[in-house]
Amino acid sequence: MKVYTALGEAEIKPASRILSHEHITWWYEQPPDDERDALFKQMYEHYIPMYRELVEKYNCDTLIEHSPDFIDLEMAQKISRESGMNIVLATGCYIDGWLKGYRPDWFHQNSVEGVAEKFVKDLTVGMKGTNIKAAYIKSALAENILDVDKKLLEATALAQKKTGVSVSVHALNPETRLFALDTLEDAGVPPHKIYINHADTRGSTEESLMLVKRGCNLNYTIWGINDFFRSFMPDITEDHSARLTVAMIEAGFIDRILFSVDYMISYDRKKGFDYFLYDVPSRDTLFNFTYVIPQLLQMGISQEHIDHMMVNNPRGLLTRNS
């Protein structure tokens, strides 16, 4: 299949594995001009060998990047070109007021229709004044639902209906996940075009079953970071995400399940680079293959089922007009 990437339209080989929810570097602030080259060099030295290993060792040549507004296109292009990794980009918005995450001024200054037009332009013409097109819409919601979250979902729905792209939702609790699904579906987005990320955060088998029975897709992402989540998920087990995956497969919903580890690095001038490892030193993008897949195999999930979730299911996220 063909998909829009950081380097333009690219062909994804039929058997290639796809990482369905990862990040490169979030640039909360652009670095000073006199430091930019050195900082970019540091990121190239981090990502290019890692992505090259994913391509050459694990037959994983496509990564769906989830950082609307924060991604640096120049960096994404160089990493893609030198590693051989197809990097798929998103339009959309992140959480309003989260840490240094924000909805930019253009979001607040525009109507629902105006925000939707911006998304459509990113998807059909190009992002940030370039001809590099986004492939899907990312809508990130606050844990306590805000009025601006409804606006974001309504704009997302308008843009989705005009373009046929998929919608990727950031939602960290059951209430937000249900709100997103209800709002998007009521606005006319087909459930099979909705991908709810972090569905294992505060998630249960019962909730996951309820969501997939309505026809949407779930992406489990909190693999290996159990200690970090115990402050608000005290009963979480080491195999929490794997158990959810097993339950969905046994219930007949393997077509609706994806997994990824959501690795990212952020930058601001005060802190420099912040590696989001959650106190797990090896938890970079390779963790998908060094930890997640071995755990799934140990839980009795077959390699065939794992490949189905990594090869077939993410392609739905990248497909337009279906």
Helices and strands as residue ranges (DSSP letters): E 2-5, E 8-11, E 17-22, E 25-27, H 33-58, E 60-65, H 73-83, E 86-88, E 90-93, H 105-109, H 112-124, E 136-140, H 147-163, E 167-170, H 174-186, G 191-193, E 194-197, H 205-213, E 217-220, H 226-229, H 240-250, G 254-256, E 257-259, E 265-268, E 272-275, H 287-287, I 288-292, H 293-298, H 303-307, I 308-312, H 313-317
